[in-house]
Amino acid sequence: SVQPFLYAILIVEVVVLVSIPILIQPGEKPGQGILKYLIYQTLAVPFMLFAGWVASGAEANPADEQLVFQTAMLLGIGFSFLLAVFPFSFWVPNLVNQTHPLLNGFILITQPIIILLLGVNYLNTYAWLRDLNSLPVALVSVGGFMVVLGGFLAASQGDLRRIFAFLVILENGFGVMSLSLVNHVGVELLLLSFFPRLVSLGIFSLALAVLHENGISMKLSNLNGILLEYPFTGGAIILAMLSLAGMPVLAGFPIRQMLSDNLAISSIAYSVVLTVGRIGLLIGGLRIFGILRGMKAGSWKVNESRSQVFLLILGIVILFVMGILPGILYSQMVQILQAFPNLG
C-alpha cells in the first residue's frame, strides 16, 4: 500500500518500535534480546533507504556494473539485518529467552513474511536486479547456509526456546532459497510456504506458552517424560519440527519437495544443501521425541486447558490436511502472484 514502495521499510520500522512496549513485561527493564532486536532492525533502515535512492540510478543506467553491484550490496546488507542472516542472527535466541512465547512468536512468525514480500517487490520492480547473474547464487548460498545452520543448531540445543529461535532462522533460509529461483515458481513456493510456516511455528509457540504458564522449565533436561502429562503440547512440538523438516503427510512436505526439485534443475548441490538442513532438523525432532517421551511409566494425563487442547489439535489437524491435500491452499495463494506481473 506504500507508494513508492521503497518507503515501506519505514512502516516496518514503525512496527518494530510499536512492538517494543509489547515485548517488555510490566515493571521490568528491557533485556539485551529486546535491545538487540531494536538495534539490528533499525540498522537495516538506512541501508534500505540508501539502496532505494541508488537503485533509481541503476535503473536508469543498468550498464553501469559498479552502480548495480553497489545497490545489490546495500540491499543484501539491509535484508541480512531484517531476516537475521548470520552473523546478524544471534539476537533471535536472546529475544525468545527474555520474552513471553506468544509475544515473540507473533513477531518472529509474521514479520519475516512482510520482509520476504518486500524482497519479492524489489525483484518485481527492478529488471536489472532480476538479470543480475550473481543474484541467484548469492541467494541460494545465503539461504542454504541459514537452513543448514538453523537445522543443526535447532537439533543440538538443550532449551525449547532456543530451538524455536533457530527454527525461525531455518524457515527464513527456506524463504531466501525460494527467492533464488528469481521467477514465478520461486514466488509461488514462497507464498505457499507462508501458511505452513504460520501453523507450524504457531503451534510450537503455543506449546511453549502452555509450558510457560504452568511454570515448567523449557530446558530439555527437565522435560523428560513430559509427553505423558502434556500430550498435546508435546505432540505439537514434535509435529511442528517434523513439518518444518518436510516429513511426508505433513504441511511442509509438498513445499520442501517442490523447492528441492526446482533447485536441482540449476544444480544438484543446491538440492543437497537443502536436504542436509532438513535431515538435521529431522534428527532434532526425533531426539526431542525421545526426550519428551522419556522412560517414565504411568498413565496418560491431559493437563492442558480445553482452549489450549482445542487450538493445539486444530493446528495439528491443519498440518495433516495441508500435507495430504496441498491443492486446497494453492488456488487461493497463487492469486497473490497477480501483484507481481514481472515475475511471471
BALOBA-1460 file (C-alpha; in Angstrom, 3 decimals):
// residues 344
<rec num="1" residu="s" x="0.000" y="0.000" z="0.000"/>
<rec num="2" residu="v" x="3.051" y="2.290" z="0.260"/>
<rec num="3" residu="q" x="3.872" y="4.243" z="-2.916"/>
<rec num="4" residu="p" x="6.672" y="4.376" z="-3.814"/>
<rec num="5" residu="f" x="7.190" y="1.025" z="-2.143"/>
<rec num="6" residu="l" x="10.807" y="1.851" z="-1.233"/>
<rec num="7" residu="y" x="9.479" y="3.736" z="1.794"/>
<rec num="8" residu="a" x="7.694" y="0.631" z="3.084"/>
<rec num="9" residu="i" x="10.776" y="-0.022" z="5.192"/>
<rec num="10" residu="l" x="9.790" y="2.994" z="7.290"/>
<rec num="11" residu="i" x="6.461" y="1.310" z="8.043"/>
<rec num="12" residu="v" x="8.383" y="-1.821" z="9.064"/>
<rec num="13" residu="e" x="10.472" y="0.305" z="11.418"/>
<rec num="14" residu="v" x="7.285" y="1.753" z="12.925"/>
<rec num="15" residu="v" x="6.067" y="-1.809" z="13.513"/>
<rec num="16" residu="v" x="9.350" y="-2.622" z="15.257"/>
<rec num="17" residu="l" x="9.066" y="0.442" z="17.513"/>
<rec num="18" residu="v" x="5.451" y="-0.355" z="18.374"/>
<rec num="19" residu="s" x="6.366" y="-3.948" z="19.211"/>
<rec num="20" residu="i" x="8.939" y="-2.945" z="21.836"/>
<rec num="21" residu="p" x="6.381" y="-1.970" z="24.539"/>
<rec num="22" residu="i" x="4.518" y="-5.194" z="23.769"/>
<rec num="23" residu="l" x="7.613" y="-7.322" z="24.376"/>
<rec num="24" residu="i" x="8.612" y="-5.651" z="27.655"/>
<rec num="25" residu="q" x="6.950" y="-7.152" z="30.708"/>
<rec num="26" residu="p" x="5.265" y="-4.609" z="33.048"/>
<rec num="27" residu="g" x="7.653" y="-3.323" z="35.692"/>
<rec num="28" residu="e" x="10.740" y="-4.826" z="34.033"/>
<rec num="29" residu="k" x="13.602" y="-3.237" z="32.131"/>
<rec num="30" residu="p" x="14.139" y="-4.316" z="28.515"/>
<rec num="31" residu="g" x="16.616" y="-7.169" z="28.262"/>
<rec num="32" residu="q" x="19.571" y="-7.468" z="25.916"/>
<rec num="33" residu="g" x="17.500" y="-9.506" z="23.456"/>
<rec num="34" residu="i" x="14.915" y="-6.748" z="23.021"/>
<rec num="35" residu="l" x="17.615" y="-4.094" z="22.647"/>
<rec num="36" residu="k" x="19.470" y="-6.165" z="20.045"/>
<rec num="37" residu="y" x="16.219" y="-6.751" z="18.173"/>
<rec num="38" residu="l" x="15.611" y="-2.999" z="18.056"/>
<rec num="39" residu="i" x="19.202" y="-2.201" z="17.066"/>
<rec num="40" residu="y" x="19.507" y="-4.752" z="14.257"/>
<rec num="41" residu="q" x="16.105" y="-3.964" z="12.769"/>
<rec num="42" residu="t" x="16.842" y="-0.229" z="12.904"/>
<rec num="43" residu="l" x="20.289" y="-0.650" z="11.331"/>
<rec num="44" residu="a" x="18.581" y="-2.064" z="8.245"/>
<rec num="45" residu="v" x="16.643" y="1.161" z="7.577"/>
<rec num="46" residu="p" x="19.493" y="3.409" z="6.315"/>
<rec num="47" residu="f" x="20.826" y="0.628" z="4.089"/>
<rec num="48" residu="m" x="17.395" y="0.028" z="2.555"/>
<rec num="49" residu="l" x="16.678" y="3.720" z="2.039"/>
<rec num="50" residu="f" x="20.101" y="4.418" z="0.548"/>
<rec num="51" residu="a" x="19.742" y="1.366" z="-1.693"/>
<rec num="52" residu="g" x="16.390" y="2.702" z="-2.908"/>
<rec num="53" residu="w" x="17.965" y="6.024" z="-3.751"/>
<rec num="54" residu="v" x="20.879" y="4.406" z="-5.627"/>
<rec num="55" residu="a" x="18.502" y="1.960" z="-7.330"/>
<rec num="56" residu="s" x="16.923" y="4.775" z="-9.333"/>
<rec num="57" residu="g" x="20.343" y="5.456" z="-10.846"/>
<rec num="58" residu="a" x="20.937" y="1.762" z="-11.533"/>
<rec num="59" residu="e" x="17.553" y="1.521" z="-13.250"/>
<rec num="60" residu="a" x="18.387" y="4.486" z="-15.488"/>
<rec num="61" residu="n" x="21.826" y="3.093" z="-16.311"/>
<rec num="62" residu="p" x="21.787" y="-0.729" z="-15.943"/>
<rec num="63" residu="a" x="25.016" y="-0.969" z="-17.939"/>
<rec num="64" residu="d" x="26.921" y="0.583" z="-15.036"/>
<rec num="65" residu="e" x="28.009" y="-2.652" z="-13.348"/>
<rec num="66" residu="q" x="29.643" y="-0.910" z="-10.405"/>
<rec num="67" residu="l" x="26.462" y="1.000" z="-9.564"/>
<rec num="68" residu="v" x="24.355" y="-2.141" z="-9.896"/>
<rec num="69" residu="f" x="26.738" y="-4.076" z="-7.635"/>
<rec num="70" residu="q" x="26.730" y="-1.336" z="-5.003"/>
<rec num="71" residu="t" x="22.942" y="-1.251" z="-4.966"/>
<rec num="72" residu="a" x="22.726" y="-5.030" z="-4.657"/>
<rec num="73" residu="m" x="25.226" y="-4.986" z="-1.785"/>
<rec num="74" residu="l" x="23.244" y="-2.344" z="0.101"/>
<rec num="75" residu="l" x="20.047" y="-4.349" z="-0.339"/>
<rec num="76" residu="g" x="21.823" y="-7.508" z="0.769"/>
<rec num="77" residu="i" x="23.082" y="-5.915" z="3.973"/>
<rec num="78" residu="g" x="19.672" y="-4.422" z="4.729"/>
<rec num="79" residu="f" x="17.840" y="-7.711" z="4.248"/>
<rec num="80" residu="s" x="20.529" y="-9.527" z="6.255"/>
<rec num="81" residu="f" x="19.701" y="-7.389" z="9.276"/>
<rec num="82" residu="l" x="15.957" y="-7.840" z="8.787"/>
<rec num="83" residu="l" x="15.973" y="-11.614" z="8.221"/>
<rec num="84" residu="a" x="18.593" y="-12.454" z="10.867"/>
<rec num="85" residu="v" x="21.169" y="-13.733" z="8.400"/>
<rec num="86" residu="f" x="24.398" y="-14.933" z="10.039"/>
<rec num="87" residu="p" x="26.267" y="-13.197" z="11.691"/>
<rec num="88" residu="f" x="23.305" y="-10.903" z="12.456"/>
<rec num="89" residu="s" x="21.155" y="-13.735" z="13.817"/>
<rec num="90" residu="f" x="22.083" y="-14.176" z="17.464"/>
<rec num="91" residu="w" x="19.594" y="-11.598" z="18.672"/>
<rec num="92" residu="v" x="16.830" y="-14.111" z="17.884"/>
<rec num="93" residu="p" x="17.670" y="-16.665" z="20.631"/>
<rec num="94" residu="n" x="18.347" y="-13.779" z="23.015"/>
<rec num="95" residu="l" x="14.914" y="-12.328" z="22.295"/>
<rec num="96" residu="v" x="12.985" y="-15.571" z="22.824"/>
<rec num="97" residu="n" x="14.820" y="-16.236" z="26.094"/>
<rec num="98" residu="q" x="13.647" y="-12.922" z="27.581"/>
<rec num="99" residu="t" x="10.084" y="-12.513" z="26.327"/>
<rec num="100" residu="h" x="6.771" y="-14.354" z="26.515"/>
<rec num="101" residu="p" x="6.484" y="-17.174" z="23.924"/>
<rec num="102" residu="l" x="3.249" y="-15.858" z="22.407"/>
<rec num="103" residu="l" x="4.603" y="-12.329" z="22.014"/>
<rec num="104" residu="n" x="7.939" y="-13.181" z="20.442"/>
<rec num="105" residu="g" x="6.241" y="-15.939" z="18.446"/>
<rec num="106" residu="f" x="3.787" y="-13.496" z="16.882"/>
<rec num="107" residu="i" x="6.589" y="-11.128" z="15.870"/>
<rec num="108" residu="l" x="9.076" y="-13.738" z="14.655"/>
<rec num="109" residu="i" x="6.451" y="-15.624" z="12.658"/>
<rec num="110" residu="t" x="4.765" y="-12.715" z="10.885"/>
<rec num="111" residu="q" x="7.430" y="-10.043" z="10.467"/>
<rec num="112" residu="p" x="9.755" y="-12.119" z="8.221"/>
<rec num="113" residu="i" x="6.804" y="-12.754" z="5.902"/>
<rec num="114" residu="i" x="6.481" y="-9.000" z="5.397"/>
<rec num="115" residu="i" x="10.220" y="-8.687" z="4.740"/>
<rec num="116" residu="l" x="10.223" y="-11.544" z="2.222"/>
<rec num="117" residu="l" x="7.297" y="-9.967" z="0.364"/>
<rec num="118" residu="l" x="9.263" y="-6.721" z="0.298"/>
<rec num="119" residu="g" x="12.105" y="-8.665" z="-1.317"/>
<rec num="120" residu="v" x="9.707" y="-10.052" z="-3.926"/>
<rec num="121" residu="n" x="8.593" y="-6.496" z="-4.669"/>
<rec num="122" residu="y" x="12.185" y="-5.444" z="-5.315"/>
<rec num="123" residu="l" x="12.645" y="-8.320" z="-7.776"/>
<rec num="124" residu="n" x="9.375" y="-7.460" z="-9.492"/>
<rec num="125" residu="t" x="10.201" y="-3.763" z="-9.809"/>
<rec num="126" residu="y" x="13.822" y="-3.774" z="-10.984"/>
<rec num="127" residu="a" x="14.723" y="-5.665" z="-14.147"/>
<rec num="128" residu="w" x="18.426" y="-5.060" z="-13.570"/>
<rec num="129" residu="l" x="18.165" y="-6.874" z="-10.231"/>
<rec num="130" residu="r" x="16.401" y="-9.877" z="-11.772"/>
<rec num="131" residu="d" x="19.029" y="-10.028" z="-14.532"/>
<rec num="132" residu="l" x="21.989" y="-9.866" z="-12.139"/>
<rec num="133" residu="n" x="23.881" y="-13.101" z="-12.826"/>
<rec num="134" residu="s" x="25.314" y="-13.408" z="-9.336"/>
<rec num="135" residu="l" x="21.983" y="-12.896" z="-7.544"/>
<rec num="136" residu="p" x="20.642" y="-16.497" z="-7.674"/>
<rec num="137" residu="v" x="23.969" y="-17.902" z="-6.490"/>
<rec num="138" residu="a" x="24.183" y="-15.368" z="-3.653"/>
<rec num="139" residu="l" x="20.606" y="-16.012" z="-2.521"/>
<rec num="140" residu="v" x="20.837" y="-19.803" z="-2.642"/>
<rec num="141" residu="s" x="24.200" y="-19.730" z="-0.839"/>
<rec num="142" residu="v" x="22.934" y="-17.480" z="1.953"/>
<rec num="143" residu="g" x="19.631" y="-19.317" z="2.218"/>
<rec num="144" residu="g" x="21.322" y="-22.721" z="2.191"/>
<rec num="145" residu="f" x="23.701" y="-21.679" z="4.948"/>
<rec num="146" residu="m" x="20.763" y="-20.467" z="7.058"/>
<rec num="147" residu="v" x="18.929" y="-23.764" z="6.502"/>
<rec num="148" residu="v" x="21.906" y="-25.926" z="7.449"/>
<rec num="149" residu="l" x="22.882" y="-23.692" z="10.388"/>
<rec num="150" residu="g" x="19.311" y="-23.434" z="11.670"/>
<rec num="151" residu="g" x="18.600" y="-27.144" z="11.224"/>
<rec num="152" residu="f" x="21.649" y="-28.456" z="13.048"/>
<rec num="153" residu="l" x="21.657" y="-25.786" z="15.760"/>
<rec num="154" residu="a" x="17.976" y="-26.488" z="16.439"/>
<rec num="155" residu="a" x="18.819" y="-30.192" z="16.686"/>
<rec num="156" residu="s" x="21.624" y="-29.625" z="19.183"/>
<rec num="157" residu="q" x="20.032" y="-27.136" z="21.594"/>
<rec num="158" residu="g" x="19.082" y="-28.009" z="25.162"/>
<rec num="159" residu="d" x="16.300" y="-25.442" z="25.518"/>
<rec num="160" residu="l" x="12.986" y="-25.352" z="23.613"/>
<rec num="161" residu="r" x="13.069" y="-21.568" z="23.365"/>
<rec num="162" residu="r" x="16.403" y="-21.603" z="21.577"/>
<rec num="163" residu="i" x="15.148" y="-24.394" z="19.331"/>
<rec num="164" residu="f" x="12.233" y="-22.168" z="18.336"/>
<rec num="165" residu="a" x="14.654" y="-19.330" z="17.568"/>
<rec num="166" residu="f" x="16.718" y="-21.469" z="15.204"/>
<rec num="167" residu="l" x="13.568" y="-22.819" z="13.576"/>
<rec num="168" residu="v" x="12.709" y="-19.220" z="12.657"/>
<rec num="169" residu="i" x="16.178" y="-18.756" z="11.138"/>
<rec num="170" residu="l" x="15.824" y="-22.030" z="9.224"/>
<rec num="171" residu="e" x="12.421" y="-21.034" z="7.853"/>
<rec num="172" residu="n" x="13.811" y="-17.663" z="6.757"/>
<rec num="173" residu="g" x="16.533" y="-19.587" z="4.951"/>
<rec num="174" residu="f" x="13.952" y="-21.624" z="3.058"/>
<rec num="175" residu="g" x="12.300" y="-18.370" z="2.003"/>
<rec num="176" residu="v" x="15.581" y="-16.930" z="0.715"/>
<rec num="177" residu="m" x="16.266" y="-20.150" z="-1.217"/>
<rec num="178" residu="s" x="12.840" y="-19.850" z="-2.844"/>
<rec num="179" residu="l" x="13.645" y="-16.299" z="-3.955"/>
<rec num="180" residu="s" x="16.893" y="-17.554" z="-5.505"/>
<rec num="181" residu="l" x="14.840" y="-19.045" z="-8.342"/>
<rec num="182" residu="v" x="14.040" y="-15.427" z="-9.372"/>
<rec num="183" residu="n" x="10.873" y="-16.419" z="-11.250"/>
<rec num="184" residu="h" x="7.194" y="-17.077" z="-10.680"/>
<rec num="185" residu="v" x="7.891" y="-20.647" z="-9.491"/>
<rec num="186" residu="g" x="10.069" y="-19.356" z="-6.669"/>
<rec num="187" residu="v" x="7.473" y="-16.780" z="-5.679"/>
<rec num="188" residu="e" x="4.755" y="-19.454" z="-5.762"/>
<rec num="189" residu="l" x="6.761" y="-21.676" z="-3.438"/>
<rec num="190" residu="l" x="7.436" y="-18.737" z="-1.138"/>
<rec num="191" residu="l" x="3.761" y="-17.803" z="-0.975"/>
<rec num="192" residu="l" x="2.695" y="-21.400" z="-0.447"/>
<rec num="193" residu="s" x="5.175" y="-21.734" z="2.434"/>
<rec num="194" residu="f" x="3.639" y="-18.885" z="4.429"/>
<rec num="195" residu="f" x="0.601" y="-20.726" z="5.764"/>
<rec num="196" residu="p" x="2.512" y="-23.905" z="6.790"/>
<rec num="197" residu="r" x="5.023" y="-21.567" z="8.442"/>
<rec num="198" residu="l" x="2.259" y="-19.824" z="10.399"/>
<rec num="199" residu="v" x="0.722" y="-23.086" z="11.565"/>
<rec num="200" residu="s" x="3.947" y="-24.982" z="12.375"/>
<rec num="201" residu="l" x="5.684" y="-22.178" z="14.243"/>
<rec num="202" residu="g" x="2.351" y="-21.042" z="15.681"/>
<rec num="203" residu="i" x="1.557" y="-24.310" z="17.464"/>
<rec num="204" residu="f" x="5.194" y="-24.568" z="18.577"/>
<rec num="205" residu="s" x="4.909" y="-21.097" z="20.115"/>
<rec num="206" residu="l" x="1.571" y="-22.010" z="21.706"/>
<rec num="207" residu="a" x="3.096" y="-25.171" z="23.174"/>
<rec num="208" residu="l" x="5.891" y="-23.089" z="24.708"/>
<rec num="209" residu="a" x="3.264" y="-20.752" z="26.160"/>
<rec num="210" residu="v" x="1.458" y="-23.708" z="27.770"/>
<rec num="211" residu="l" x="4.675" y="-24.824" z="29.462"/>
<rec num="212" residu="h" x="5.481" y="-21.243" z="30.472"/>
<rec num="213" residu="e" x="2.073" y="-20.630" z="32.039"/>
<rec num="214" residu="n" x="2.343" y="-23.858" z="34.046"/>
<rec num="215" residu="g" x="5.767" y="-22.882" z="35.386"/>
<rec num="216" residu="i" x="7.570" y="-25.706" z="33.587"/>
<rec num="217" residu="s" x="11.203" y="-25.163" z="32.634"/>
<rec num="218" residu="m" x="11.945" y="-25.111" z="28.887"/>
<rec num="219" residu="k" x="15.225" y="-26.979" z="29.330"/>
<rec num="220" residu="l" x="15.092" y="-30.433" z="27.786"/>
<rec num="221" residu="s" x="16.820" y="-31.905" z="30.826"/>
<rec num="222" residu="n" x="13.700" y="-31.043" z="32.846"/>
<rec num="223" residu="l" x="11.192" y="-32.283" z="30.243"/>
<rec num="224" residu="n" x="11.944" y="-35.995" z="30.350"/>
<rec num="225" residu="g" x="8.645" y="-37.840" z="30.070"/>
<rec num="226" residu="i" x="6.557" y="-34.640" z="29.880"/>
<rec num="227" residu="l" x="4.627" y="-36.122" z="26.955"/>
<rec num="228" residu="l" x="2.677" y="-38.259" z="29.407"/>
<rec num="229" residu="e" x="1.475" y="-35.196" z="31.318"/>
<rec num="230" residu="y" x="1.083" y="-32.746" z="28.395"/>
<rec num="231" residu="p" x="0.412" y="-34.980" z="25.389"/>
<rec num="232" residu="f" x="-0.997" y="-32.313" z="23.084"/>
<rec num="233" residu="t" x="1.743" y="-29.832" z="23.937"/>
<rec num="234" residu="g" x="4.498" y="-32.381" z="23.358"/>
<rec num="235" residu="g" x="2.817" y="-33.683" z="20.216"/>
<rec num="236" residu="a" x="2.534" y="-30.174" z="18.782"/>
<rec num="237" residu="i" x="6.251" y="-29.526" z="19.364"/>
<rec num="238" residu="i" x="7.301" y="-32.759" z="17.681"/>
<rec num="239" residu="l" x="4.938" y="-32.480" z="14.706"/>
<rec num="240" residu="a" x="5.833" y="-28.818" z="14.145"/>
<rec num="241" residu="m" x="9.523" y="-29.725" z="13.862"/>
<rec num="242" residu="l" x="8.804" y="-32.674" z="11.574"/>
<rec num="243" residu="s" x="6.596" y="-30.499" z="9.377"/>
<rec num="244" residu="l" x="9.313" y="-27.845" z="9.042"/>
<rec num="245" residu="a" x="11.746" y="-30.646" z="8.176"/>
<rec num="246" residu="g" x="9.413" y="-31.701" z="5.366"/>
<rec num="247" residu="m" x="8.205" y="-35.076" z="6.597"/>
<rec num="248" residu="p" x="5.619" y="-36.750" z="4.308"/>
<rec num="249" residu="v" x="1.894" y="-36.193" z="5.037"/>
<rec num="250" residu="l" x="2.717" y="-33.003" z="6.947"/>
<rec num="251" residu="a" x="2.233" y="-29.460" z="5.653"/>
<rec num="252" residu="g" x="5.882" y="-28.726" z="4.975"/>
<rec num="253" residu="f" x="6.489" y="-31.759" z="2.761"/>
<rec num="254" residu="p" x="4.986" y="-30.604" z="-0.580"/>
<rec num="255" residu="i" x="6.711" y="-27.201" z="-0.386"/>
<rec num="256" residu="r" x="10.096" y="-28.608" z="0.588"/>
<rec num="257" residu="q" x="9.930" y="-31.282" z="-2.096"/>
<rec num="258" residu="m" x="8.973" y="-28.848" z="-4.864"/>
<rec num="259" residu="l" x="11.714" y="-26.438" z="-3.793"/>
<rec num="260" residu="s" x="14.285" y="-29.242" z="-3.801"/>
<rec num="261" residu="d" x="13.199" y="-30.359" z="-7.282"/>
<rec num="262" residu="n" x="13.405" y="-26.849" z="-8.728"/>
<rec num="263" residu="l" x="16.797" y="-26.157" z="-7.155"/>
<rec num="264" residu="a" x="18.122" y="-29.407" z="-8.591"/>
<rec num="265" residu="i" x="17.398" y="-28.087" z="-12.096"/>
<rec num="266" residu="s" x="20.112" y="-25.456" z="-11.608"/>
<rec num="267" residu="s" x="22.496" y="-27.599" z="-9.566"/>
<rec num="268" residu="i" x="22.117" y="-30.817" z="-7.641"/>
<rec num="269" residu="a" x="24.388" y="-29.304" z="-4.982"/>
<rec num="270" residu="y" x="21.693" y="-26.782" z="-4.047"/>
<rec num="271" residu="s" x="19.173" y="-29.566" z="-3.513"/>
<rec num="272" residu="v" x="21.714" y="-31.495" z="-1.417"/>
<rec num="273" residu="v" x="22.285" y="-28.464" z="0.837"/>
<rec num="274" residu="l" x="18.542" y="-28.133" z="1.411"/>
<rec num="275" residu="t" x="18.279" y="-31.854" z="2.161"/>
<rec num="276" residu="v" x="21.154" y="-31.674" z="4.662"/>
<rec num="277" residu="g" x="19.335" y="-28.941" z="6.606"/>
<rec num="278" residu="r" x="16.139" y="-30.989" z="6.569"/>
<rec num="279" residu="i" x="17.982" y="-34.068" z="7.841"/>
<rec num="280" residu="g" x="19.495" y="-32.052" z="10.683"/>
<rec num="281" residu="l" x="16.068" y="-30.845" z="11.750"/>
<rec num="282" residu="l" x="14.597" y="-34.333" z="11.382"/>
<rec num="283" residu="i" x="17.274" y="-35.698" z="13.710"/>
<rec num="284" residu="g" x="16.435" y="-32.934" z="16.176"/>
<rec num="285" residu="g" x="12.721" y="-33.763" z="16.025"/>
<rec num="286" residu="l" x="13.356" y="-37.443" z="16.726"/>
<rec num="287" residu="r" x="15.753" y="-36.520" z="19.531"/>
<rec num="288" residu="i" x="13.139" y="-34.324" z="21.190"/>
<rec num="289" residu="f" x="10.517" y="-37.033" z="20.772"/>
<rec num="290" residu="g" x="12.772" y="-39.428" z="22.681"/>
<rec num="291" residu="i" x="13.319" y="-36.900" z="25.461"/>
<rec num="292" residu="l" x="9.671" y="-35.871" z="25.806"/>
<rec num="293" residu="r" x="8.506" y="-39.484" z="25.716"/>
<rec num="294" residu="g" x="11.112" y="-40.455" z="28.304"/>
<rec num="295" residu="m" x="11.280" y="-43.716" z="30.171"/>
<rec num="296" residu="k" x="8.628" y="-42.925" z="32.744"/>
<rec num="297" residu="a" x="5.930" y="-45.448" z="33.459"/>
<rec num="298" residu="g" x="2.411" y="-44.293" z="34.122"/>
<rec num="299" residu="s" x="-0.904" y="-43.380" z="32.579"/>
<rec num="300" residu="w" x="-1.539" y="-40.522" z="30.195"/>
<rec num="301" residu="k" x="-2.848" y="-37.261" z="31.638"/>
<rec num="302" residu="v" x="-4.179" y="-34.112" z="29.991"/>
<rec num="303" residu="n" x="-3.087" y="-31.061" z="31.957"/>
<rec num="304" residu="e" x="-3.771" y="-28.517" z="29.209"/>
<rec num="305" residu="s" x="-6.921" y="-26.402" z="29.392"/>
<rec num="306" residu="r" x="-9.790" y="-27.062" z="26.993"/>
<rec num="307" residu="s" x="-8.997" y="-23.994" z="24.908"/>
<rec num="308" residu="q" x="-5.340" y="-24.992" z="24.664"/>
<rec num="309" residu="v" x="-6.268" y="-28.536" z="23.659"/>
<rec num="310" residu="f" x="-8.650" y="-27.204" z="21.010"/>
<rec num="311" residu="l" x="-6.078" y="-24.855" z="19.464"/>
<rec num="312" residu="l" x="-3.285" y="-27.429" z="19.518"/>
<rec num="313" residu="i" x="-5.489" y="-30.112" z="17.953"/>
<rec num="314" residu="l" x="-6.701" y="-27.635" z="15.342"/>
<rec num="315" residu="g" x="-3.127" y="-26.796" z="14.388"/>
<rec num="316" residu="i" x="-2.126" y="-30.462" z="14.223"/>
<rec num="317" residu="v" x="-5.139" y="-31.318" z="12.047"/>
<rec num="318" residu="i" x="-4.293" y="-28.448" z="9.673"/>
<rec num="319" residu="l" x="-0.721" y="-29.740" z="9.361"/>
<rec num="320" residu="f" x="-2.013" y="-33.125" z="8.226"/>
<rec num="321" residu="v" x="-4.734" y="-31.759" z="5.948"/>
<rec num="322" residu="m" x="-2.314" y="-29.425" z="4.178"/>
<rec num="323" residu="g" x="0.226" y="-32.212" z="3.827"/>
<rec num="324" residu="i" x="-2.266" y="-34.653" z="2.322"/>
<rec num="325" residu="l" x="-4.295" y="-32.128" z="0.273"/>
<rec num="326" residu="p" x="-1.912" y="-29.259" z="-0.564"/>
<rec num="327" residu="g" x="-4.048" y="-28.169" z="-3.517"/>
<rec num="328" residu="i" x="-6.637" y="-26.709" z="-1.133"/>
<rec num="329" residu="l" x="-4.378" y="-23.753" z="-0.436"/>
<rec num="330" residu="y" x="-2.717" y="-23.472" z="-3.837"/>
<rec num="331" residu="s" x="-5.580" y="-21.889" z="-5.758"/>
<rec num="332" residu="q" x="-6.008" y="-19.158" z="-3.141"/>
<rec num="333" residu="m" x="-2.385" y="-18.227" z="-2.552"/>
<rec num="334" residu="v" x="-1.364" y="-18.174" z="-6.212"/>
<rec num="335" residu="q" x="-3.773" y="-15.286" z="-6.825"/>
<rec num="336" residu="i" x="-1.282" y="-13.071" z="-4.990"/>
<rec num="337" residu="l" x="1.061" y="-13.565" z="-7.973"/>
<rec num="338" residu="q" x="-1.070" y="-11.047" z="-9.869"/>
<rec num="339" residu="a" x="0.624" y="-8.340" z="-7.788"/>
<rec num="340" residu="f" x="3.998" y="-9.324" z="-9.297"/>
<rec num="341" residu="p" x="3.438" y="-9.471" z="-13.087"/>
<rec num="342" residu="n" x="7.115" y="-9.093" z="-13.977"/>
<rec num="343" residu="l" x="7.970" y="-12.377" z="-12.285"/>
<rec num="344" residu="g" x="5.517" y="-14.380" z="-14.369"/>
